[in-house]
């Protein structure tokens, strides 16, 4: 932030609010600010936080403060410049619904939601900039329109905001847990119960920061809650409905691993990156060629229910099972019934 007194006073007269969405949860405040507004160094942002120029829900916090869903940051933030994201016309979008305020997409696999240090192009955000003239800037310059996120290889329903007011309205729903989310997944083994509720603490792995782990109460940990329901049982795989009640990073993947039933083909949490037809059949004997049924975590955001930011109507959006998961289900039903 500017260091001289006159520029600080000028900045204070132009305070801007930002609501933390699911893409930003658990990040350090000073790191988040430096990444969003690189025109000022992290040390400058730390001074602004320490002095109280930047507040969280109106309160003074430390630079190391971990952001939580729905919190409001207030400070002299520069207006995000969405043009910083290079547009990508190569990425097709499967639009489930669109109006003047929101877009609902069926996200494909192998698509990162927003740019990071190692992937500045080829993300969903790049495709959004190409396809839509108007997108919200509330999420910052690198997250045009993006209210929440799905992992790179998780498919399914994702909602995009076209203006800041809609973005904040949707973010508040995620924060208040009034959004209803339903996922479909294949998991290893046979779950003991037909339905159950899981509640644990989750925090980043101490050695592998890509991963999250279940833990006891910890300053870095957050409560995570998931409900599951068995849809169909097969010999060594179960087809399940997953209903996350909170929105922690990798929550569903971590919870199923914690139960001893990791999601099929989850490389990060299981160490196996595909499911072969021969495994489902139990033999290669009559196969001319062994087919890969799925080669990414078998997790799909099937249904999303939100309140529309304009009409306030409760709306539900469903993304049909993608080809690889439907192929897996068909093979299981044909060859692996109990």
N, C-alpha and C positions, 0 to 999 in steps of 0.2 A: 504494500500500500504506500501511497505517497507519504513522505516522512515530515514535510514541513507543516506548520500549524494551519496555514491558510488552506492548503489542499485538503487537510483532514476535515476542517470545518465545512468546506464545500462538499466533500464526500458525504458527511453526515446529513446534509440537506437532501441527499438523493438516495436514501436507503431503499433497498430492494429486498423483497421476501422470496425465499425459495423453500418449497416443501420437499422433504426427503422422500424419495420413492424407493421401490424395491431394488433398483439397480445400485443404490448408494448405501444401503444398510451396512453397518459394522465398519465403515471406513473411518480413519482418523480425520477429524475436522481439518487440521492443517494440511494433510496430504490431499484431501478432497479439494480444498480451495486452490492449492498450488496447481493441481491437475486441471481444474476447470478454468482458472484464470492465470495462465503462465506468464502474463505480462508483469506479474509481481512474484517475487521469490517466496519460498516457503518461510524464510525467516521474517520477511515483511508481514506475511499473513499471521505468523505466530505473535508478532507484536500487536497486530490489530485485535486478535482474539484475547490476548492477555489484558489489553487496555479496555476491553469491553466494546470496541467498535463493531465487532461481530458477536452476535448473541444467538443462543439456541432456546427457542420458546421464551424469549425475553430475558433469559438468564445468562450470566457470565459463566463461561466454562474454560477448561484448560485446552491448550492446542491439541493434546492427545485424546480428547474426548471422542468416543466411538458413536457414530451417528445411528439414530434409530428411526424406524419407519414412521412417517407422518410428522416428524418434528419440523418446526419452521425456523430456518436460518434467516437472520436479518443482518444486513450489512451494506456497505457501499460497493455492491458488486457491479462490475461492468456488464453491459447488455451483451448476452451471448451472440456470436456471429455464426449463424447456421451455415453460411457459405464456406466455412472452413472445412466442412466435410465434402470431399469430392464425390459427385454423383456417380452411380453405377447403373448403367442401362442393361448390363448383362444378367442381372439377377431378376428373375420373374417373381411376381408376388401373387399369391392365391388369396384374393380378397373375398371374405365371407360377408362383409357388410361395410357400407360407407355412406356417410352423410356429411353435412357441413362442419361437424364438430369432431367426429371420431372415425377411425378406420379399424376394422377387426380383420386380422389376417390369420391364415393357417400357415404357420411357419414350417419350412422344410428343414430336414436334417442337414448337418454340416454347414450351418450358417450362424456365425457369431452375431449377437444382437447389436453391439455398438463397438466402435474402434477402441483399441488399447495400444500399448507401446509396440506390440509385435504385429498388429493387424490394423493398419490405418485405412485400408480399403477392403472391398469385398465383404462388407458387413451388411446387416439389415438396414442400419442407419444410412449407409451409402445408397442403398436401393430406394429408401424412403425419400431422400433428397431429390433423386431423379424423378420419381413417380408423382410427387405431390408438391404443389406450389406453396402450400401453407402448412406449417407444422409448429407445434409448441416449442418454446425455448426454455421452459421451466426446468427441464432436466439438465441444462447446460449445453454448451456448443457442440459437444460430441454425442449428445443423445437427443437429436431432434425428434420430438413427438413421443419418445419412449417413456412409458409410465412404469412398466415392470419388465422383467426379462425371463427368458428361457435359456437353459444351457445350450451350448453349441449344437449338440446332437439330440436335444429334446425337441420333438415336433409339436405342432398344435396351436391352439388359440392364443393370440396375443393382441391386446388393444393398444391403439395409437391415438394420441390426442393432436388435434389440429390447431389448438390455441392454448394459451397459458391458463385461462380460466377453466377450461375443460380438463386440462392436465391436473390442476390443483384439486378439482372436484373428484377426479378419479383416484388420485393419490390418497385423498382423505378416506375414501372407501377401503382401500387396501390397508391403510393405517388402522381404521376402526374395525377391520375384519368383517365387513358387511359384504365383501365380494365372495362369491361362492365359486370354488375351483374344484374340478374333478379331473383326475388323470387316470389313464389306463396303463398297465405295465404287466410284463411277464417277469416272474421272479423264480429263482432256483428253489427246488424242494417243495414240500407240501406243508403249508401253514397249518399250525395246530388248531386255530380257531377260524370260524367262518367270518368273524368280524372282530375288531378290537380297536382300542384307542392307545396310541403311543405318546408319551410325554417324556422328554429328556432335555438336558442341556446340550448345546452344540457349540463348539468353538473351532477355530482353525487348527489344523494339525501343527504340532510344534516343529516338525522337520520338513514336511512337504506342504507348502502354503497353498498348493492347488486343492488340497483335500480338507474336508471338515471331519471332526470326530465327535462322538458322544462322550460326555464327560460329566463330572459332578459340578456343583456350583463353583463358578470361577469368574473373576473380573472380566475375562474376555468372552465368557459364554452367554448364550441367549437361550431362553426356553423355546423348545420346538414341539409342536403338537400335530399329530397325523392320525386320521382315522382310516382304517382299511376295511374292505369287504371282498371276500372271495367271489369271483364270478364263475370260474370253472377250474376244476382240478384235473391235471394230467399226471402221468407217471412220475416225472421228476421236475415238473414245472407247474406253476400256478398262475392263472390269469386273474389279476386283481384290479379293483377300483381303489384309488387312493384319493383321500380328501384332506389336503393340508389345511390346517386351521391357522397356522402361522406361515410366514414366507421366508424362511431362512435359506441361505445358500446351500444347495445340494441336499436340502432337508429330506426329500423322499428317498434319495439314493443312500444317504447315511442311515436313515431309520430302517430301511429294509436290510441293509448289511448288518446293522446292530441286532436284528432279529434272527440273523443267520440265514436270511433269504435274500441275498443280493439280487439286484435287477440283472436280468439276462444280458450278456454282452456288454456289461459295464467295465470297460478297461481300467478305469481309475480305481474303482472300489472292489472289483472282482479279479482283475488281471487277465480276463479273457475278453477278446474284442469281437467275437462273432458266435453265431449259432448255426451249425451245419445240419442239413437234412438227415445225414447219416446218424447223427446223435439222436434225433427225434425218432427215427425208424428203429435204431438200435443195431444197425448193420449197414455195411457198404456192399454187401454181397450182390444185390441185384441192381446196383446203380452204375450206369455208364459213366456218369460224372457227378461228383458230390456237390450239391448246390449250397450256396450260402443263403440262409433264410434272412438273417439280419446281421449287420456288422456295425452296430452302434447301440448304445444303451436302449433297451426296449421300453421307452417311456414316452408317453404322448399326452399332451394337455388336451383332453377330450372336450371339456365343457367349461364355459366361463359365464357367470351371471353377474351383471352389474346394473347400477342405476344410471340411466342416460343423463349426461350433464346438462342437456337442454330441456328435454321433456320430463325428466325425473321418473320416467317409466322404467320398471324393472325389465331388463332384456336378457335373453339367454342365447348364447352362440355355441354351436357344436361343430367340431372339426372331425370328420370321419377318420377311421383308422387309416394311416398311410399304408402304401403298398407293402412295405417290408413287414409291418406288424400284422397286416391282414394275411399275408403269405405265411407267416409264422403260425397264426391262429388256425388257418386252414390245414397246415401240415400236422399240427398237434391234434386237431379233431379227427384227422384221417388215420394217423398212425400211433397216437399216444394216449388214447382214452383209457381210463382206469377200468 
